[in-house]
Amino acid sequence: MPSSRRHKRAGRTGVRSISRRIAELGFASYQDYLNSAHWIDVKRRFFASKLVKRDAKGKACCEACQKSGLRLSVHHRTYKRLGKERLMDLMAACDECHKEIHHGPGYKENLWASSDLLVRQKRAEREGRSLSYATGRVTKDNPDDPVRPPWE
């Protein structure tokens, strides 16, 4: 299956189904889940894994902006396996990038794609390229090199 289709499917989980899944797991709210021993263990295993990006000194850094020394959150790229998360379903994100993922373009259509989009956008900024995504349309310094968001 093409990765774009797999990511579209993996990223779509409505608020109702998240609330239902939280209740099935025995938690009153998503915040209660985030405070649970299970989630604390998942975060511990995630930060101990090789999936976490690290700077030259070995410190964990934000997967999007690559900055270290900031408070990092563990972001769900998908809620599809909530309670049975695969470590690959997660990413480390600083508060600023985490907020951008949840309030940026494409979040409601596809959480996984929105997460990947921010990572690519920050990488382009570090490389001196400029990408901006507005209302699902791409505007770029070089119009001959179009890059489309993964949900298009």
Steps between C-alpha positions, in 0.01 A plus 500: 500500500642845413621684808270797435193274518634322807563836671156631404341196658727505807446869567121509495352447840212722602460669838205277580698183440789634712259571786345156457844335500602693814184375671569141382845526660335600829597869507265792553694730266797516264686694772445208740647269237805728463550483877472119511779256584455348154567830320793582727652161408436560127677838523793343687539228234463755220773732633728197556445382140699578187193670352568822691712750309811605691743790466879464476524473879241220511222713649146435378373766265176599330448294186368803312728792590792284624550727804616338822493628855127572475213329675395217267157343478426161353258568216260236364528495120182292509245407763412180316686279749439711810584286802703264282729760342784388281806712566499594130155659554671761719738789454683737733385859456586821683202701627512742205509227234239291683265797495573558129413138421166517681404840364668489159364420157371150445467407869131412478543311173799291601705523819785283369535709184480823700786377721712400201421828325637703791817287511556560126418870533751549784763302308450729198541805725826360641621443142417857402193413296161653568179299494166623621172319485187710502156351462641183353678683217874518471683824454870473452788724403563282195167434322671248267563271796149431638468307822155383597379428850451124546120529531463647149 
